Amino acid sequence: MLKTVLKSSAVAALLAVTPLAAVAQEYTLRATANSNEDDEDYDGLIVFKNYVENASNGAIAVELFIGTQLCSQPEECMQGVADGTIDIYIATSSGAANIFPYVQVLDLPYLMSDDRVAEAVLANDSAFVDLLQQKVMEDSGGAMRLMTVGNTGGWRNFANTERQVKQPSDLEGLKLRTVVADLPQELVKALGASPTPIPWPELFTSLQTKVVEGTANGITDIMNMKFPDAGLKYLTLDGHSYMGAMWFMNNEKFMAMSPELRTVVSDGFYQLQQATFASPKRKSIQAYEDFVAGGGDIYVPSPEEKAAFKEAADPVYEWFKSNVDGGQEAFDALTASVSEAEAAIDAARAADTQ
């Protein structure tokens, strides 16, 4: 009996979307992600498409373009959103930094301690995300909206081909791959390693040929790209940054919709965000197992060792606040939201464990 009730409740939950009255298709949203179908971005888009098409009762169709069918470089894709040739695009902070430099605040290391804190800070009702949304709207001249901030790969950790890394000094002298953006390069330099900008598609060969000896990525990306086959063996779970990703939408397309349809799209992005929060947690389980089974070495820093990494990275905060347009404001908003989230979570944990 209980199983029947639970099953019925589950079905009811799936059908809890209240669709609009039946209407003909009015809008088509062209959404793109420069990734593949194994990626968290794709998982989020599938959830978004299913929710929006059903909740709008067919008034909105969502077309997915995974890979480089519509655009290949972040600048090109972002321009497409501004122009309206692309309706929805996901960008990492480094991909959006040329247009919105302050979004690099998402890459600042060791500011968010775990998933629970990160997900609270990146919630759309947080003061931090509200600030980013306002600035994106203003700085794009009203052309682009930041709809939500999700996750694209879990937590970024240091990995290399040469040795186990337990403390910052173990990174000294290693050539670490970074993206072209300044902030990741400043972090690598602060930790004593040598930053080497390498395009993502070239990283496997660069590791294999020793052009670089390490990188900073999430475990799902490491395994999806088969980096252990290129010699990547040592992984340190320092979790220095949560791999936040921003979902942008053309504002004219959004505002052309009725208030009811705008609500559907907004709720769809909430569903997408939750899917991208959950996806890396599940996928990382098997990814870690496969990494170790292939001969990989995983090291978990002690609290004292992690504090040493954070201390070594301190100069990056001052660099960001002093050198990035809007950096001080973004830093203050992020750290304030982190403090608020930590206080609320600590109180909830205390209540839950009485």
Buried (B, 14 or more C-beta within 10 A) or exposed (E): EEEEEEEEEEEEEEEEBEBBEEBEEBBEBBBBBBBEEBBBBBBBBBBBBBBBBBBBBBBBBBEBBBEEEBBEEBEBBBBBBBEEEBBBBBBBBBBBBEBBBBBBBBBBBBBBBEBBBBBBBBBBEBEBBBBBBEBBBEBBEEBBBBBBBBBBBBBBBBBBBBBEBBBBEBBEEBBBBBBEBBBBBBBBBBBBBBBBEBEEEEBBEBBBEEBBBBBBBBBBBBBBBEBBEBBBBBBBBBBBBBBBBBBBBBBBBBEEBBEEBEBBBBBBBBBBBBBBBBBBEEBBEEBBEBBEEEEBBBBEBEEEBBEBBBEBBEEBBEBBBEEBEBBEBBBBBBBBBBEBBBEEBEEEEEEEEE
